[in-house]
């Protein structure tokens, strides 16, 4: 892996991650925090649906564990950023 590839692998995810805060701030101008969370989840679902290799079957006995993991590590944090930004715009991560 060359030097340019390493920098690209560092910069591109950073831009994507940083842009999410800008999109939260802009999205809150027209959508409620719950709606913004729903849109973010739908966009992620549609993006992953375009890559069939990203899906693996989950054993039925693990569905409950995966559900809790999804709530705690995904849905809860995705909800908290828009709520925090709407409650205190001057402390928004996008500012």
N, C-alpha and C positions, 0 to 999 in steps of 0.2 A: 504494500500500500504506500503510495507516494505521499509526499508532503501536502500536495494540493487536495488529494482525496481525504486525508485526515482532517484538514480544515473544513472541507465541505461537509463531512459527517458531523462536525461540531456545530457549524453555523446553521445549516438547514433545520435541524430539529429545534435549535434555539429560536430561530425566526418563527417557526410554526407555533411553538409554545408561547412565545411572547405576543404573537398576534392574537392569541385567544383572549387575552385581557383587553385588547383593543376592541375585538368583536363583542365582548361582554358589555363594555361601556356603550358601544353603539347600539347593540341589540336592546339594552334596557330603555332606550329612548322610545321604542315602539312596542315592546313585548314585556309582559310581567315576568318576574324572576322564575316562576314555575314554568311558564311558556318557553323561556330561554333555556332552561334545563332540559325540557322535553325536546326542543329543537337540536340541542347539542347531542343528545343521545341518538336521535333519529339520524343526524348527519354522520355520526360515528358508525351506526348500524349500516347505513347505506354504503359507506366507504368500505367497511369490512366485507360486506356482501359482494363487492366487486372482486374479491380475492378468495376464491373457494379454498385455496390451500390453507387459509387462516382458520378454518373451522375443523375441529376434531370432535368426534362424539364424546359426550360426557356420560359416564355410567349413571344409571338411574339412582343408585344409592348415594351418589354425590350431588344430586340436584339441590338439595337443601343447603349444603355447604357452599356450593357455587352461588346460590341465590343470596345468602347472607354476605358472602364476599363481594358480590356485585353491589349490594346496598351500601356496605360499609366503605368500600374502597373506590366506588365509582359514583353511584347516585348521590350519596351524601355530600362528598366534596364538590361535585358538579352543581349541586343546589346551593351550597354555601357561598361560593364566589359571587353569583348574581345577587343573592340576598344581601351580602355584605356591601356590594357596590351600590345597590339601590338604597340601603339604609344610611350610608355615609358616603355620598359622592365625592367629598373632598379627600377621603381616604381611599378612594378607589385604586385598585392595583393598576388600572390603565392610565392613571394620571402621572 
